[in-house]
Amino acid sequence: MYISSNAKIGENVILGHNVVIEDGVVINSNVTVGHNVVIKKDTVVGEGCIIGDNTILGKEPFKATISATTEKKTLPALIIGKYVTIGANCVIYRGASLKDYVFVGDLASIREDVVIGEYTVIGRGVAVENKTTIGRYVKIETEAYITAMSTIEDYCFIAPEVTFTNDNFLGRTEERKKYFKGPTIRKGARIGANATILPGIEIGEDALIAAGAVVTRNVPPKKVYAGIPARELKDVPQEQLLENQSYYKDN
């Protein structure tokens, strides 16, 4: 085990075997840290968090020579709010911010310049790329891929294996860099398993995308879209609208 002499560790913190805690780290009280966890410099871990085995917190991003969305810059510290649970074998980058009560499943990856709102669930094996904003009470299920420069508003549901995209030119021409943009998913929208959302598409509030759909155009609020390419099928039933759910908090 290695703990930097200038790390600050609160009361009732449990540390597993072979933990590494670097300079400037702050771990607040009542945190449980699993075995083989590495907490990189300046990371802040809020009260009551649980960190699973073999997880890395505060990793600096590496930049591939041909990467078009990763920047070399000074990033702020990783900030993890209160009562956040992070599973085993996760990598969460410096420059991310996880608000209170976020849950991150095993094997997830969360990049720099990402903000995740309160009570959101990031499922097992989910990849959240850089420059992405995710709201409160969002659920992103197993192995979904959230591309760079995406926005997901509050109360959205993203099913397993959903794929977001941000490059209409598929890596060809320098011109493409002017147009990089991930999807924007408005409040309460739902996306079914294995759906693919093309770059820059906006899914309206409370819209529903059926499983396996390929969304090539903007989707209006409260509509069901299905197929390849996705087309309007019907209205979202009234009883399914977010405003009619007992758990919804309009604030």
Secondary structure, DSSP 8 states (H G I E B T S, - for coil): -EE-TT-EE-TT-EE-TT-EE-TT-EE-TT-EE-TT-EE-TT-EE-TT-EE-TT-EEEE-----TT-SS---------EE-TT-EE-TT-EEETT-EE-TT-EE-TT-EE-SSEEE-TT-EE-TT-EE-SSEEE-SS-EE-TT-EE-TT-EE-TT-EE-TT-EE---TTTT-SGGGGGS----EE-TT-EE-TT-EE-TT-EE-TT-EE-TT-EE-S-B-TTEEEETTTTEEEEE--GGGSGGG-TT----
